[in-house]
Amino acid sequence: MAQASVDRTLCVGCGLCIELCPAVFARAEDRTAFVQLQAVPPEATRCCQEAAAACPVDAIAVSETEN
């Protein structure tokens, strides 16, 4: 299982992660992204990794966790 995080001090609020993986990412009132799930479900792992790769400021980290 994967776990994602967003460094909101780096996030510029472009929304690309939300477009690519709305099951995991959401927009806060200050327009920065945040992770809305503690653990990324297996079916959303790929889109989560794509969002991390596409982030223009490298604010997203995805790591594998042990079950």
mmCIF file of the N, C-alpha and C atoms, coordinates in Angstrom:
data_MODEL
# 
_entry.id   MODEL 
# 
loop_
_atom_site.group_PDB 
_atom_site.id 
_atom_site.type_symbol 
_atom_site.label_atom_id 
_atom_site.label_alt_id 
_atom_site.label_comp_id 
_atom_site.label_asym_id 
_atom_site.label_entity_id 
_atom_site.label_seq_id 
_atom_site.pdbx_PDB_ins_code 
_atom_site.Cartn_x 
_atom_site.Cartn_y 
_atom_site.Cartn_z 
_atom_site.occupancy 
_atom_site.B_iso_or_equiv 
_atom_site.pdbx_formal_charge 
_atom_site.auth_seq_id 
_atom_site.auth_comp_id 
_atom_site.auth_asym_id 
_atom_site.auth_atom_id 
_atom_site.pdbx_PDB_model_num 
ATOM 1   N N  . MET A 1 1  ? 0.843  -1.176 0.000   1.00 0.00 ? 1  MET A N  1 
ATOM 2   C CA . MET A 1 1  ? 0.000  0.000  0.000   1.00 0.00 ? 1  MET A CA 1 
ATOM 3   C C  . MET A 1 1  ? 0.893  1.245  0.000   1.00 0.00 ? 1  MET A C  1 
ATOM 4   N N  . ALA A 1 2  ? 0.423  2.300  -0.594  1.00 0.00 ? 2  ALA A N  1 
ATOM 5   C CA . ALA A 1 2  ? 1.189  3.543  -0.695  1.00 0.00 ? 2  ALA A CA 1 
ATOM 6   C C  . ALA A 1 2  ? 0.629  4.596  0.251   1.00 0.00 ? 2  ALA A C  1 
ATOM 7   N N  . GLN A 1 3  ? 1.485  5.539  0.568   1.00 0.00 ? 3  GLN A N  1 
ATOM 8   C CA . GLN A 1 3  ? 1.081  6.686  1.377   1.00 0.00 ? 3  GLN A CA 1 
ATOM 9   C C  . GLN A 1 3  ? 1.595  7.934  0.664   1.00 0.00 ? 3  GLN A C  1 
ATOM 10  N N  . ALA A 1 4  ? 0.770  8.963  0.621   1.00 0.00 ? 4  ALA A N  1 
ATOM 11  C CA . ALA A 1 4  ? 1.141  10.202 -0.065  1.00 0.00 ? 4  ALA A CA 1 
ATOM 12  C C  . ALA A 1 4  ? 1.165  11.357 0.914   1.00 0.00 ? 4  ALA A C  1 
ATOM 13  N N  . SER A 1 5  ? 1.964  12.361 0.572   1.00 0.00 ? 5  SER A N  1 
ATOM 14  C CA . SER A 1 5  ? 1.983  13.591 1.373   1.00 0.00 ? 5  SER A CA 1 
ATOM 15  C C  . SER A 1 5  ? 2.222  14.772 0.442   1.00 0.00 ? 5  SER A C  1 
ATOM 16  N N  . VAL A 1 6  ? 1.749  15.926 0.869   1.00 0.00 ? 6  VAL A N  1 
ATOM 17  C CA . VAL A 1 6  ? 1.947  17.166 0.125   1.00 0.00 ? 6  VAL A CA 1 
ATOM 18  C C  . VAL A 1 6  ? 2.641  18.155 1.049   1.00 0.00 ? 6  VAL A C  1 
ATOM 19  N N  . ASP A 1 7  ? 3.757  18.702 0.595   1.00 0.00 ? 7  ASP A N  1 
ATOM 20  C CA . ASP A 1 7  ? 4.424  19.771 1.334   1.00 0.00 ? 7  ASP A CA 1 
ATOM 21  C C  . ASP A 1 7  ? 3.719  21.063 0.943   1.00 0.00 ? 7  ASP A C  1 
ATOM 22  N N  . ARG A 1 8  ? 2.824  21.496 1.806   1.00 0.00 ? 8  ARG A N  1 
ATOM 23  C CA . ARG A 1 8  ? 1.990  22.657 1.468   1.00 0.00 ? 8  ARG A CA 1 
ATOM 24  C C  . ARG A 1 8  ? 2.768  23.958 1.472   1.00 0.00 ? 8  ARG A C  1 
ATOM 25  N N  . THR A 1 9  ? 3.997  23.958 1.987   1.00 0.00 ? 9  THR A N  1 
ATOM 26  C CA . THR A 1 9  ? 4.826  25.157 1.894   1.00 0.00 ? 9  THR A CA 1 
ATOM 27  C C  . THR A 1 9  ? 5.404  25.304 0.487   1.00 0.00 ? 9  THR A C  1 
ATOM 28  N N  . LEU A 1 10 ? 5.470  24.198 -0.255  1.00 0.00 ? 10 LEU A N  1 
ATOM 29  C CA . LEU A 1 10 ? 5.957  24.235 -1.631  1.00 0.00 ? 10 LEU A CA 1 
ATOM 30  C C  . LEU A 1 10 ? 4.828  24.354 -2.647  1.00 0.00 ? 10 LEU A C  1 
ATOM 31  N N  . CYS A 1 11 ? 3.659  23.843 -2.313  1.00 0.00 ? 11 CYS A N  1 
ATOM 32  C CA . CYS A 1 11 ? 2.527  23.789 -3.235  1.00 0.00 ? 11 CYS A CA 1 
ATOM 33  C C  . CYS A 1 11 ? 2.156  25.185 -3.734  1.00 0.00 ? 11 CYS A C  1 
ATOM 34  N N  . VAL A 1 12 ? 1.980  25.288 -5.058  1.00 0.00 ? 12 VAL A N  1 
ATOM 35  C CA . VAL A 1 12 ? 1.590  26.564 -5.664  1.00 0.00 ? 12 VAL A CA 1 
ATOM 36  C C  . VAL A 1 12 ? 0.117  26.587 -6.053  1.00 0.00 ? 12 VAL A C  1 
ATOM 37  N N  . GLY A 1 13 ? -0.595 25.514 -5.751  1.00 0.00 ? 13 GLY A N  1 
ATOM 38  C CA . GLY A 1 13 ? -2.031 25.479 -5.994  1.00 0.00 ? 13 GLY A CA 1 
ATOM 39  C C  . GLY A 1 13 ? -2.438 25.343 -7.443  1.00 0.00 ? 13 GLY A C  1 
ATOM 40  N N  . CYS A 1 14 ? -1.603 24.717 -8.258  1.00 0.00 ? 14 CYS A N  1 
ATOM 41  C CA . CYS A 1 14 ? -1.938 24.596 -9.678  1.00 0.00 ? 14 CYS A CA 1 
ATOM 42  C C  . CYS A 1 14 ? -3.102 23.634 -9.918  1.00 0.00 ? 14 CYS A C  1 
ATOM 43  N N  . GLY A 1 15 ? -3.312 22.689 -9.013  1.00 0.00 ? 15 GLY A N  1 
ATOM 44  C CA . GLY A 1 15 ? -4.434 21.769 -9.126  1.00 0.00 ? 15 GLY A CA 1 
ATOM 45  C C  . GLY A 1 15 ? -4.203 20.560 -10.012 1.00 0.00 ? 15 GLY A C  1 
ATOM 46  N N  . LEU A 1 16 ? -3.013 20.411 -10.554 1.00 0.00 ? 16 LEU A N  1 
ATOM 47  C CA . LEU A 1 16 ? -2.726 19.287 -11.434 1.00 0.00 ? 16 LEU A CA 1 
ATOM 48  C C  . LEU A 1 16 ? -2.905 17.952 -10.719 1.00 0.00 ? 16 LEU A C  1 
ATOM 49  N N  . CYS A 1 17 ? -2.471 17.856 -9.478  1.00 0.00 ? 17 CYS A N  1 
ATOM 50  C CA . CYS A 1 17 ? -2.618 16.601 -8.734  1.00 0.00 ? 17 CYS A CA 1 
ATOM 51  C C  . CYS A 1 17 ? -4.087 16.241 -8.530  1.00 0.00 ? 17 CYS A C  1 
ATOM 52  N N  . ILE A 1 18 ? -4.913 17.243 -8.318  1.00 0.00 ? 18 ILE A N  1 
ATOM 53  C CA . ILE A 1 18 ? -6.345 17.016 -8.111  1.00 0.00 ? 18 ILE A CA 1 
ATOM 54  C C  . ILE A 1 18 ? -6.983 16.537 -9.412  1.00 0.00 ? 18 ILE A C  1 
ATOM 55  N N  . GLU A 1 19 ? -6.556 17.091 -10.529 1.00 0.00 ? 19 GLU A N  1 
ATOM 56  C CA . GLU A 1 19 ? -7.068 16.641 -11.827 1.00 0.00 ? 19 GLU A CA 1 
ATOM 57  C C  . GLU A 1 19 ? -6.651 15.211 -12.119 1.00 0.00 ? 19 GLU A C  1 
ATOM 58  N N  . LEU A 1 20 ? -5.407 14.880 -11.799 1.00 0.00 ? 20 LEU A N  1 
ATOM 59  C CA . LEU A 1 20 ? -4.889 13.552 -12.109 1.00 0.00 ? 20 LEU A CA 1 
ATOM 60  C C  . LEU A 1 20 ? -5.372 12.478 -11.140 1.00 0.00 ? 20 LEU A C  1 
ATOM 61  N N  . CYS A 1 21 ? -5.598 12.847 -9.884  1.00 0.00 ? 21 CYS A N  1 
ATOM 62  C CA . CYS A 1 21 ? -5.943 11.844 -8.886  1.00 0.00 ? 21 CYS A CA 1 
ATOM 63  C C  . CYS A 1 21 ? -6.899 12.412 -7.830  1.00 0.00 ? 21 CYS A C  1 
ATOM 64  N N  . PRO A 1 22 ? -8.133 12.676 -8.220  1.00 0.00 ? 22 PRO A N  1 
ATOM 65  C CA . PRO A 1 22 ? -9.093 13.279 -7.289  1.00 0.00 ? 22 PRO A CA 1 
ATOM 66  C C  . PRO A 1 22 ? -9.490 12.370 -6.131  1.00 0.00 ? 22 PRO A C  1 
ATOM 67  N N  . ALA A 1 23 ? -9.216 11.089 -6.239  1.00 0.00 ? 23 ALA A N  1 
ATOM 68  C CA . ALA A 1 23 ? -9.529 10.171 -5.138  1.00 0.00 ? 23 ALA A CA 1 
ATOM 69  C C  . ALA A 1 23 ? -8.588 10.390 -3.950  1.00 0.00 ? 23 ALA A C  1 
ATOM 70  N N  . VAL A 1 24 ? -7.415 10.963 -4.219  1.00 0.00 ? 24 VAL A N  1 
ATOM 71  C CA . VAL A 1 24 ? -6.401 11.133 -3.166  1.00 0.00 ? 24 VAL A CA 1 
ATOM 72  C C  . VAL A 1 24 ? -6.225 12.595 -2.769  1.00 0.00 ? 24 VAL A C  1 
ATOM 73  N N  . PHE A 1 25 ? -6.218 13.498 -3.752  1.00 0.00 ? 25 PHE A N  1 
ATOM 74  C CA . PHE A 1 25 ? -5.894 14.901 -3.482  1.00 0.00 ? 25 PHE A CA 1 
ATOM 75  C C  . PHE A 1 25 ? -7.134 15.797 -3.530  1.00 0.00 ? 25 PHE A C  1 
ATOM 76  N N  . ALA A 1 26 ? -7.106 16.842 -2.719  1.00 0.00 ? 26 ALA A N  1 
ATOM 77  C CA . ALA A 1 26 ? -8.183 17.831 -2.689  1.00 0.00 ? 26 ALA A CA 1 
ATOM 78  C C  . ALA A 1 26 ? -7.566 19.208 -2.488  1.00 0.00 ? 26 ALA A C  1 
ATOM 79  N N  . ARG A 1 27 ? -8.380 20.240 -2.677  1.00 0.00 ? 27 ARG A N  1 
ATOM 80  C CA . ARG A 1 27 ? -7.906 21.621 -2.541  1.00 0.00 ? 27 ARG A CA 1 
ATOM 81  C C  . ARG A 1 27 ? -8.399 22.211 -1.226  1.00 0.00 ? 27 ARG A C  1 
ATOM 82  N N  . ALA A 1 28 ? -7.491 22.832 -0.499  1.00 0.00 ? 28 ALA A N  1 
ATOM 83  C CA . ALA A 1 28 ? -7.825 23.511 0.752   1.00 0.00 ? 28 ALA A CA 1 
ATOM 84  C C  . ALA A 1 28 ? -8.337 24.918 0.454   1.00 0.00 ? 28 ALA A C  1 
ATOM 85  N N  . GLU A 1 29 ? -8.829 25.586 1.465   1.00 0.00 ? 29 GLU A N  1 
ATOM 86  C CA . GLU A 1 29 ? -9.345 26.953 1.286   1.00 0.00 ? 29 GLU A CA 1 
ATOM 87  C C  . GLU A 1 29 ? -8.279 27.916 0.771   1.00 0.00 ? 29 GLU A C  1 
ATOM 88  N N  . ASP A 1 30 ? -7.013 27.660 1.134   1.00 0.00 ? 30 ASP A N  1 
ATOM 89  C CA . ASP A 1 30 ? -5.932 28.537 0.663   1.00 0.00 ? 30 ASP A CA 1 
ATOM 90  C C  . ASP A 1 30 ? -5.429 28.139 -0.728  1.00 0.00 ? 30 ASP A C  1 
ATOM 91  N N  . ARG A 1 31 ? -6.159 27.222 -1.384  1.00 0.00 ? 31 ARG A N  1 
ATOM 92  C CA . ARG A 1 31 ? -5.904 26.729 -2.742  1.00 0.00 ? 31 ARG A CA 1 
ATOM 93  C C  . ARG A 1 31 ? -4.763 25.737 -2.832  1.00 0.00 ? 31 ARG A C  1 
ATOM 94  N N  . THR A 1 32 ? -4.070 25.429 -1.744  1.00 0.00 ? 32 THR A N  1 
ATOM 95  C CA . THR A 1 32 ? -3.042 24.399 -1.788  1.00 0.00 ? 32 THR A CA 1 
ATOM 96  C C  . THR A 1 32 ? -3.699 23.027 -1.756  1.00 0.00 ? 32 THR A C  1 
ATOM 97  N N  . ALA A 1 33 ? -2.966 22.041 -2.211  1.00 0.00 ? 33 ALA A N  1 
ATOM 98  C CA . ALA A 1 33 ? -3.481 20.671 -2.222  1.00 0.00 ? 33 ALA A CA 1 
ATOM 99  C C  . ALA A 1 33 ? -3.189 19.998 -0.893  1.00 0.00 ? 33 ALA A C  1 
ATOM 100 N N  . PHE A 1 34 ? -4.017 19.014 -0.572  1.00 0.00 ? 34 PHE A N  1 
ATOM 101 C CA . PHE A 1 34 ? -3.753 18.175 0.580   1.00 0.00 ? 34 PHE A CA 1 
ATOM 102 C C  . PHE A 1 34 ? -4.210 16.765 0.271   1.00 0.00 ? 34 PHE A C  1 
ATOM 103 N N  . VAL A 1 35 ? -3.695 15.813 1.038   1.00 0.00 ? 35 VAL A N  1 
ATOM 104 C CA . VAL A 1 35 ? -4.056 14.405 0.873   1.00 0.00 ? 35 VAL A CA 1 
ATOM 105 C C  . VAL A 1 35 ? -5.275 14.138 1.732   1.00 0.00 ? 35 VAL A C  1 
ATOM 106 N N  . GLN A 1 36 ? -6.325 13.626 1.118   1.00 0.00 ? 36 GLN A N  1 
ATOM 107 C CA . GLN A 1 36 ? -7.566 13.401 1.856   1.00 0.00 ? 36 GLN A CA 1 
ATOM 108 C C  . GLN A 1 36 ? -7.705 11.973 2.366   1.00 0.00 ? 36 GLN A C  1 
ATOM 109 N N  . LEU A 1 37 ? -6.705 11.120 2.107   1.00 0.00 ? 37 LEU A N  1 
ATOM 110 C CA . LEU A 1 37 ? -6.737 9.738  2.575   1.00 0.00 ? 37 LEU A CA 1 
ATOM 111 C C  . LEU A 1 37 ? -5.440 9.416  3.314   1.00 0.00 ? 37 LEU A C  1 
ATOM 112 N N  . GLN A 1 38 ? -5.523 8.724  4.431   1.00 0.00 ? 38 GLN A N  1 
ATOM 113 C CA . GLN A 1 38 ? -4.318 8.321  5.149   1.00 0.00 ? 38 GLN A CA 1 
ATOM 114 C C  . GLN A 1 38 ? -3.487 7.342  4.331   1.00 0.00 ? 38 GLN A C  1 
ATOM 115 N N  . ALA A 1 39 ? -4.152 6.376  3.724   1.00 0.00 ? 39 ALA A N  1 
ATOM 116 C CA . ALA A 1 39 ? -3.471 5.391  2.885   1.00 0.00 ? 39 ALA A CA 1 
ATOM 117 C C  . ALA A 1 39 ? -4.094 5.421  1.498   1.00 0.00 ? 39 ALA A C  1 
ATOM 118 N N  . VAL A 1 40 ? -3.264 5.371  0.500   1.00 0.00 ? 40 VAL A N  1 
ATOM 119 C CA . VAL A 1 40 ? -3.733 5.401  -0.877  1.00 0.00 ? 40 VAL A CA 1 
ATOM 120 C C  . VAL A 1 40 ? -4.247 4.009  -1.241  1.00 0.00 ? 40 VAL A C  1 
ATOM 121 N N  . PRO A 1 41 ? -5.494 3.898  -1.681  1.00 0.00 ? 41 PRO A N  1 
ATOM 122 C CA . PRO A 1 41 ? -6.007 2.585  -2.073  1.00 0.00 ? 41 PRO A CA 1 
ATOM 123 C C  . PRO A 1 41 ? -5.237 2.065  -3.288  1.00 0.00 ? 41 PRO A C  1 
ATOM 124 N N  . PRO A 1 42 ? -5.097 0.751  -3.392  1.00 0.00 ? 42 PRO A N  1 
ATOM 125 C CA . PRO A 1 42 ? -4.322 0.178  -4.502  1.00 0.00 ? 42 PRO A CA 1 
ATOM 126 C C  . PRO A 1 42 ? -4.756 0.680  -5.879  1.00 0.00 ? 42 PRO A C  1 
ATOM 127 N N  . GLU A 1 43 ? -6.044 0.877  -6.074  1.00 0.00 ? 43 GLU A N  1 
ATOM 128 C CA . GLU A 1 43 ? -6.519 1.321  -7.385  1.00 0.00 ? 43 GLU A CA 1 
ATOM 129 C C  . GLU A 1 43 ? -6.151 2.771  -7.695  1.00 0.00 ? 43 GLU A C  1 
ATOM 130 N N  . ALA A 1 44 ? -5.708 3.535  -6.703  1.00 0.00 ? 44 ALA A N  1 
ATOM 131 C CA . ALA A 1 44 ? -5.328 4.931  -6.916  1.00 0.00 ? 44 ALA A CA 1 
ATOM 132 C C  . ALA A 1 44 ? -3.814 5.147  -6.861  1.00 0.00 ? 44 ALA A C  1 
ATOM 133 N N  . THR A 1 45 ? -3.060 4.086  -6.653  1.00 0.00 ? 45 THR A N  1 
ATOM 134 C CA . THR A 1 45 ? -1.602 4.231  -6.526  1.00 0.00 ? 45 THR A CA 1 
ATOM 135 C C  . THR A 1 45 ? -0.983 4.809  -7.787  1.00 0.00 ? 45 THR A C  1 
ATOM 136 N N  . ARG A 1 46 ? -1.405 4.311  -8.937  1.00 0.00 ? 46 ARG A N  1 
ATOM 137 C CA . ARG A 1 46 ? -0.804 4.780  -10.187 1.00 0.00 ? 46 ARG A CA 1 
ATOM 138 C C  . ARG A 1 46 ? -1.071 6.270  -10.426 1.00 0.00 ? 46 ARG A C  1 
ATOM 139 N N  . CYS A 1 47 ? -2.309 6.708  -10.244 1.00 0.00 ? 47 CYS A N  1 
ATOM 140 C CA . CYS A 1 47 ? -2.608 8.125  -10.486 1.00 0.00 ? 47 CYS A CA 1 
ATOM 141 C C  . CYS A 1 47 ? -1.899 9.002  -9.455  1.00 0.00 ? 47 CYS A C  1 
ATOM 142 N N  . CYS A 1 48 ? -1.727 8.484  -8.251  1.00 0.00 ? 48 CYS A N  1 
ATOM 143 C CA . CYS A 1 48 ? -1.018 9.226  -7.211  1.00 0.00 ? 48 CYS A CA 1 
ATOM 144 C C  . CYS A 1 48 ? 0.447  9.420  -7.606  1.00 0.00 ? 48 CYS A C  1 
ATOM 145 N N  . GLN A 1 49 ? 1.067  8.372  -8.118  1.00 0.00 ? 49 GLN A N  1 
ATOM 146 C CA . GLN A 1 49 ? 2.449  8.457  -8.577  1.00 0.00 ? 49 GLN A CA 1 
ATOM 147 C C  . GLN A 1 49 ? 2.573  9.394  -9.772  1.00 0.00 ? 49 GLN A C  1 
ATOM 148 N N  . GLU A 1 50 ? 1.585  9.373  -10.663 1.00 0.00 ? 50 GLU A N  1 
ATOM 149 C CA . GLU A 1 50 ? 1.586  10.292 -11.804 1.00 0.00 ? 50 GLU A CA 1 
ATOM 150 C C  . GLU A 1 50 ? 1.471  11.737 -11.345 1.00 0.00 ? 50 GLU A C  1 
ATOM 151 N N  . ALA A 1 51 ? 0.643  11.974 -10.340 1.00 0.00 ? 51 ALA A N  1 
ATOM 152 C CA . ALA A 1 51 ? 0.497  13.327 -9.797  1.00 0.00 ? 51 ALA A CA 1 
ATOM 153 C C  . ALA A 1 51 ? 1.813  13.805 -9.189  1.00 0.00 ? 51 ALA A C  1 
ATOM 154 N N  . ALA A 1 52 ? 2.496  12.930 -8.479  1.00 0.00 ? 52 ALA A N  1 
ATOM 155 C CA . ALA A 1 52 ? 3.783  13.295 -7.877  1.00 0.00 ? 52 ALA A CA 1 
ATOM 156 C C  . ALA A 1 52 ? 4.800  13.632 -8.965  1.00 0.00 ? 52 ALA A C  1 
ATOM 157 N N  . ALA A 1 53 ? 4.828  12.836 -10.017 1.00 0.00 ? 53 ALA A N  1 
ATOM 158 C CA . ALA A 1 53 ? 5.774  13.077 -11.109 1.00 0.00 ? 53 ALA A CA 1 
ATOM 159 C C  . ALA A 1 53 ? 5.454  14.362 -11.870 1.00 0.00 ? 53 ALA A C  1 
ATOM 160 N N  . ALA A 1 54 ? 4.169  14.711 -11.945 1.00 0.00 ? 54 ALA A N  1 
ATOM 161 C CA . ALA A 1 54 ? 3.751  15.892 -12.705 1.00 0.00 ? 54 ALA A CA 1 
ATOM 162 C C  . ALA A 1 54 ? 3.827  17.189 -11.908 1.00 0.00 ? 54 ALA A C  1 
ATOM 163 N N  . CYS A 1 55 ? 3.929  17.099 -10.596 1.00 0.00 ? 55 CYS A N  1 
ATOM 164 C CA . CYS A 1 55 ? 3.930  18.315 -9.762  1.00 0.00 ? 55 CYS A CA 1 
ATOM 165 C C  . CYS A 1 55 ? 5.076  19.236 -10.170 1.00 0.00 ? 55 CYS A C  1 
ATOM 166 N N  . PRO A 1 56 ? 4.773  20.479 -10.548 1.00 0.00 ? 56 PRO A N  1 
ATOM 167 C CA . PRO A 1 56 ? 5.819  21.375 -11.052 1.00 0.00 ? 56 PRO A CA 1 
ATOM 168 C C  . PRO A 1 56 ? 6.809  21.843 -9.981  1.00 0.00 ? 56 PRO A C  1 
ATOM 169 N N  . VAL A 1 57 ? 6.469  21.672 -8.719  1.00 0.00 ? 57 VAL A N  1 
ATOM 170 C CA . VAL A 1 57 ? 7.368  22.117 -7.643  1.00 0.00 ? 57 VAL A CA 1 
ATOM 171 C C  . VAL A 1 57 ? 7.803  20.965 -6.738  1.00 0.00 ? 57 VAL A C  1 
ATOM 172 N N  . ASP A 1 58 ? 7.556  19.732 -7.166  1.00 0.00 ? 58 ASP A N  1 
ATOM 173 C CA . ASP A 1 58 ? 7.944  18.532 -6.400  1.00 0.00 ? 58 ASP A CA 1 
ATOM 174 C C  . ASP A 1 58 ? 7.448  18.568 -4.954  1.00 0.00 ? 58 ASP A C  1 
ATOM 175 N N  . ALA A 1 59 ? 6.195  18.966 -4.784  1.00 0.00 ? 59 ALA A N  1 
ATOM 176 C CA . ALA A 1 59 ? 5.614  19.065 -3.445  1.00 0.00 ? 59 ALA A CA 1 
ATOM 177 C C  . ALA A 1 59 ? 4.984  17.769 -2.969  1.00 0.00 ? 59 ALA A C  1 
ATOM 178 N N  . ILE A 1 60 ? 4.898  16.764 -3.843  1.00 0.00 ? 60 ILE A N  1 
ATOM 179 C CA . ILE A 1 60 ? 4.204  15.516 -3.500  1.00 0.00 ? 60 ILE A CA 1 
ATOM 180 C C  . ILE A 1 60 ? 5.229  14.397 -3.342  1.00 0.00 ? 60 ILE A C  1 
ATOM 181 N N  . ALA A 1 61 ? 5.075  13.648 -2.263  1.00 0.00 ? 61 ALA A N  1 
ATOM 182 C CA . ALA A 1 61 ? 5.899  12.470 -2.026  1.00 0.00 ? 61 ALA A CA 1 
ATOM 183 C C  . ALA A 1 61 ? 4.977  11.264 -1.904  1.00 0.00 ? 61 ALA A C  1 
ATOM 184 N N  . VAL A 1 62 ? 5.383  10.163 -2.513  1.00 0.00 ? 62 VAL A N  1 
ATOM 185 C CA . VAL A 1 62 ? 4.640  8.912  -2.430  1.00 0.00 ? 62 VAL A CA 1 
ATOM 186 C C  . VAL A 1 62 ? 5.615  7.842  -1.975  1.00 0.00 ? 62 VAL A C  1 
ATOM 187 N N  . SER A 1 63 ? 5.231  7.120  -0.944  1.00 0.00 ? 63 SER A N  1 
ATOM 188 C CA . SER A 1 63 ? 6.093  6.053  -0.434  1.00 0.00 ? 63 SER A CA 1 
ATOM 189 C C  . SER A 1 63 ? 5.272  4.798  -0.234  1.00 0.00 ? 63 SER A C  1 
ATOM 190 N N  . GLU A 1 64 ? 5.929  3.675  -0.343  1.00 0.00 ? 64 GLU A N  1 
ATOM 191 C CA . GLU A 1 64 ? 5.277  2.382  -0.105  1.00 0.00 ? 64 GLU A CA 1 
ATOM 192 C C  . GLU A 1 64 ? 5.353  2.076  1.382   1.00 0.00 ? 64 GLU A C  1 
ATOM 193 N N  . THR A 1 65 ? 4.262  1.576  1.924   1.00 0.00 ? 65 THR A N  1 
ATOM 194 C CA . THR A 1 65 ? 4.225  1.198  3.330   1.00 0.00 ? 65 THR A CA 1 
ATOM 195 C C  . THR A 1 65 ? 3.992  -0.305 3.423   1.00 0.00 ? 65 THR A C  1 
ATOM 196 N N  . GLU A 1 66 ? 4.390  -0.860 4.532   1.00 0.00 ? 66 GLU A N  1 
ATOM 197 C CA . GLU A 1 66 ? 4.133  -2.272 4.761   1.00 0.00 ? 66 GLU A CA 1 
ATOM 198 C C  . GLU A 1 66 ? 2.756  -2.421 5.372   1.00 0.00 ? 66 GLU A C  1 
ATOM 199 N N  . ASN A 1 67 ? 2.075  -3.475 5.002   1.00 0.00 ? 67 ASN A N  1 
ATOM 200 C CA . ASN A 1 67 ? 0.716  -3.699 5.537   1.00 0.00 ? 67 ASN A CA 1 
ATOM 201 C C  . ASN A 1 67 ? 0.768  -4.131 6.956   1.00 0.00 ? 67 ASN A C  1 
# 
